[in-house]
Amino acid sequence: MTAGEKARAKIEQVKGASKQALGRSLGNDRLAAEGQTERNTGGAREAREKAKDAFKH
């Protein structure tokens, strides 16, 4: 996993978690759902990079 991709995935996960928490606290379902989607996207990106690393070695 390249450092840039790893950082990008983590940033996306943190950003999504923040949006999700803010959306929940404000009662904004759309913002909470958007945050959840962003978290999942970051998680998928991280999983993809880990899989690529596993097959490199």
Phi, psi and omega per residue, in radians:
M1 nan 2.147 3.119
T2 -1.239 2.648 -3.104
A3 -1.074 -0.670 -3.136
G4 -1.134 -0.763 3.128
E5 -1.195 -0.656 3.121
K6 -1.113 -0.795 3.128
A7 -1.113 -0.731 3.136
R8 -1.069 -0.736 3.132
A9 -1.139 -0.773 -3.139
K10 -1.144 -0.736 3.114
I11 -1.065 -0.749 3.130
E12 -1.104 -0.688 3.121
Q13 -1.158 -0.764 -3.131
V14 -1.170 -0.752 3.123
K15 -1.075 -0.727 3.117
G16 -1.149 -0.725 3.125
A17 -1.113 -0.675 3.119
S18 -1.133 -0.792 3.114
K19 -1.081 -0.740 -3.116
Q20 -1.109 -0.787 3.140
A21 -1.131 -0.740 3.123
L22 -1.121 -0.762 3.118
G23 -1.070 -0.735 3.120
R24 -1.139 -0.754 -3.087
S25 -1.201 -0.530 3.128
L26 -1.566 -0.144 -3.092
G27 1.331 0.381 -3.127
N28 -1.699 1.714 -3.082
D29 -1.116 -0.623 -3.122
R30 -1.127 -0.772 3.131
L31 -1.158 -0.685 3.107
A32 -1.118 -0.732 3.127
A33 -1.176 -0.680 3.103
E34 -1.100 -0.720 3.104
G35 -1.118 -0.737 3.111
Q36 -1.080 -0.731 3.118
T37 -1.082 -0.759 -3.136
E38 -1.129 -0.717 3.080
R39 -1.059 -0.788 -3.135
N40 -1.115 -0.674 3.120
T41 -1.104 -0.752 3.099
G42 -1.116 -0.693 3.104
G43 -1.136 -0.699 3.112
A44 -1.169 -0.687 3.118
R45 -1.098 -0.746 3.128
E46 -1.127 -0.751 3.135
A47 -1.105 -0.698 3.130
R48 -1.101 -0.759 -3.140
E49 -1.168 -0.648 3.102
K50 -1.159 -0.646 3.106
A51 -1.153 -0.709 3.107
K52 -1.084 -0.712 3.122
D53 -1.127 -0.682 -3.114
A54 -1.098 -0.632 -3.112
F55 -1.484 -0.193 3.097
K56 -1.269 -0.600 -3.004
H57 -1.651 nan nan
